[in-house]
Amino acid sequence: MTEAVAERQRVLCEWIDEGCESGELSIDFPPNALAALLLAISDGLVLHYALDPHPLGKDQ
């Protein structure tokens, strides 16, 4: 599991680096920090959905 998470972060960090180099992205902190933050958010969203796929009820 640790290796899979590290690989996801490495790939995302590469994409962020490429975006910064091409001018598509401009960030004021390390690309690996943004990669870790984005992965933590996405993992959290997936976990919350798995625990409660309809948090507002069926009809909402």
C-alpha distances in whole Angstrom, upper triangle without the diagonal:
4,5,5,6,9,10,11,12,14,16,17,18,20,21,23,24,26,27,29,30,32,33,31,29,31,29,30,27,24,22,19,20,20,17,15,18,18,14,14,17,16,13,16,18,16,15,19,20,18,20,23,24,28,28,32,33,33,36,35
4,5,5,6,9,10,11,12,14,15,16,18,20,21,22,24,26,27,28,30,31,30,28,29,27,27,24,21,20,16,17,18,15,13,16,17,13,14,17,16,14,16,19,18,17,21,22,21,22,25,26,30,30,33,35,36,38,37
4,5,5,6,9,10,10,12,14,15,16,18,20,21,22,24,25,27,29,30,29,27,28,26,27,24,21,19,16,18,19,15,14,17,17,14,15,19,17,15,19,21,19,19,23,24,23,25,28,28,31,32,35,37,37,40,39
4,5,5,6,9,10,11,12,14,15,17,18,20,21,23,24,26,27,29,27,25,27,25,27,24,21,19,16,17,18,14,13,16,15,12,14,16,15,13,16,18,16,17,20,21,20,22,25,25,28,29,32,34,34,37,35
4,5,5,6,9,10,11,12,14,16,16,18,20,21,22,24,26,27,25,23,24,23,24,21,18,16,13,14,14,11,10,12,12,9,10,13,12,10,13,16,14,15,18,19,19,21,23,24,27,27,30,32,33,35,34
4,5,5,6,9,10,10,12,14,15,16,18,20,21,22,24,25,24,22,23,21,22,19,16,14,11,13,14,10,9,13,13,10,12,15,15,13,16,19,18,18,22,23,22,24,27,27,30,30,34,36,36,39,37
4,5,5,6,9,10,11,12,14,15,17,18,20,21,23,24,23,21,23,22,23,20,17,15,12,14,15,11,11,15,14,11,14,17,15,14,18,19,18,20,23,23,23,25,28,27,31,31,34,36,36,39,37
4,5,5,6,8,10,11,12,14,16,17,18,20,21,23,21,19,21,20,22,19,16,13,11,13,13,9,9,12,11,8,11,13,12,11,15,16,15,17,20,20,20,23,25,24,28,28,31,33,33,35,34
4,6,5,6,9,10,10,12,14,15,16,18,20,21,19,17,19,17,18,16,13,10,7,9,9,6,6,10,9,7,10,13,12,12,15,17,16,18,21,22,22,24,26,26,29,29,32,34,35,37,34
4,6,5,6,9,10,10,12,14,15,16,18,20,19,17,19,17,19,16,13,10,8,11,11,8,9,13,12,11,14,16,15,16,19,20,20,21,24,25,25,28,30,29,32,32,35,37,38,40,38
4,5,5,6,9,10,11,12,14,15,17,18,17,16,18,17,20,17,14,11,10,13,12,9,11,14,12,11,15,16,15,16,19,20,19,21,24,24,25,28,29,28,31,32,34,36,37,39,36
4,5,5,6,9,10,11,12,14,15,16,15,13,15,14,17,15,12,9,8,11,9,6,9,11,9,9,12,13,12,14,17,17,18,20,22,22,23,26,27,26,29,29,32,34,35,36,34
4,5,5,6,9,10,10,12,14,15,14,12,14,12,14,12,9,6,5,8,8,5,8,11,10,10,13,15,15,16,19,20,20,22,24,25,26,29,30,29,32,32,34,37,38,39,37
4,5,5,6,9,10,10,12,14,13,12,14,14,16,15,12,8,9,12,11,9,12,15,13,14,17,18,18,19,22,23,23,25,27,28,29,31,33,32,34,35,37,39,40,41,39
4,5,5,6,9,10,11,12,11,10,13,13,16,15,13,9,10,13,11,9,13,14,12,13,17,17,16,18,21,21,22,24,26,26,28,30,31,30,32,33,35,37,37,39,36
4,5,5,6,9,10,10,9,7,9,9,12,11,10,6,8,10,8,8,11,12,11,13,16,16,16,18,20,21,22,24,26,26,28,30,31,30,32,32,34,37,37,39,36
4,5,5,6,9,10,10,9,10,10,12,11,9,6,9,12,10,10,13,15,14,16,19,19,19,21,24,24,25,28,29,30,31,34,35,34,36,36,38,41,41,42,40
4,5,5,6,8,8,9,11,12,15,15,13,10,12,15,13,13,16,18,16,18,21,21,21,23,26,26,26,29,31,31,32,35,36,35,37,37,39,41,42,43,40
4,6,5,6,5,5,8,10,13,14,13,10,13,15,12,12,16,17,15,17,20,20,20,22,24,24,25,28,29,30,31,34,34,33,35,35,37,39,40,40,38
4,5,5,6,5,6,8,10,11,11,9,12,14,12,13,16,17,16,18,21,21,21,24,26,26,27,30,31,32,33,36,36,35,37,37,38,41,42,43,40
4,6,8,8,9,11,13,14,13,11,14,17,15,16,19,20,19,21,24,24,24,27,29,29,30,33,34,35,36,39,39,38,40,40,42,44,45,46,43
4,6,8,10,13,15,17,16,14,17,19,17,17,21,21,20,22,25,25,25,28,30,29,31,33,35,35,37,39,39,38,40,40,41,44,44,45,42
4,5,7,10,13,15,15,14,17,18,16,17,21,21,19,22,25,24,24,27,29,29,30,33,34,34,36,39,39,37,39,39,40,43,43,44,41
4,7,10,14,15,16,13,17,18,15,16,19,19,17,20,22,22,22,25,26,26,27,30,31,31,33,35,36,34,35,35,36,39,40,40,37
4,6,10,12,12,10,14,14,11,13,16,16,14,17,20,19,20,23,24,24,25,28,29,29,32,34,34,32,34,34,35,38,39,39,36
4,7,9,11,10,14,14,11,14,17,16,15,19,20,20,21,24,25,25,27,29,30,31,33,35,35,34,36,35,36,39,40,41,37
4,6,8,8,11,10,9,12,14,13,13,17,18,18,19,22,23,23,26,27,28,29,32,33,34,33,34,33,35,38,39,40,37
4,7,9,12,10,10,13,15,14,15,18,19,19,21,24,24,25,28,29,30,31,33,35,35,35,36,35,37,40,42,42,39
4,6,9,7,8,11,12,12,14,16,17,17,20,21,22,24,26,27,28,30,32,33,34,34,35,34,36,39,41,42,39
4,5,5,7,9,10,11,13,15,16,17,19,20,22,23,25,26,28,29,31,32,33,33,36,34,37,40,41,42,39
4,5,5,6,9,10,11,12,14,15,17,18,20,21,23,24,26,27,29,30,32,31,33,33,35,38,39,40,37
4,5,5,6,9,10,10,12,14,15,16,18,20,21,22,24,26,27,28,30,30,32,32,34,37,38,40,37
4,5,5,6,9,10,11,12,14,15,16,18,20,21,22,24,26,27,28,29,31,30,32,35,37,38,35
4,5,5,6,9,10,11,12,14,15,17,18,20,21,23,24,26,27,27,29,28,30,33,34,36,33
4,5,5,6,9,10,11,12,14,15,17,18,20,21,22,24,26,25,28,27,30,32,34,35,33
4,6,5,6,9,10,10,12,14,15,16,18,20,21,22,24,24,27,26,29,31,33,35,32
4,5,5,6,9,10,11,12,14,15,16,18,20,21,22,23,25,24,26,29,31,32,29
4,5,5,6,9,10,11,12,14,15,17,18,20,21,21,23,22,25,27,29,30,27
4,5,5,6,8,10,10,12,14,15,16,18,20,20,22,22,25,27,28,30,28
4,6,5,6,9,10,10,12,14,15,16,18,19,21,20,23,26,27,29,27
4,6,5,6,9,10,11,12,14,15,16,16,19,18,20,23,24,26,24
4,5,5,6,9,10,11,12,14,15,15,17,17,20,22,23,25,23
4,5,5,6,9,10,11,12,14,14,17,17,20,22,23,26,24
4,5,5,6,9,10,11,12,13,15,14,18,20,22,24,22
4,5,5,6,9,10,10,10,13,12,15,17,19,21,19
4,6,5,6,9,10,9,13,13,16,18,19,21,19
4,5,5,6,9,10,13,13,16,18,19,22,20
4,5,5,6,7,10,9,13,14,16,19,17
4,5,5,4,8,8,12,13,14,16,15
4,6,6,10,11,14,15,15,18,18
4,7,9,9,13,13,15,18,17
4,6,6,9,10,11,14,14
4,6,9,9,9,13,12
4,6,5,6,9,8
4,6,8,11,9
4,7,8,6
4,6,6
4,6
4
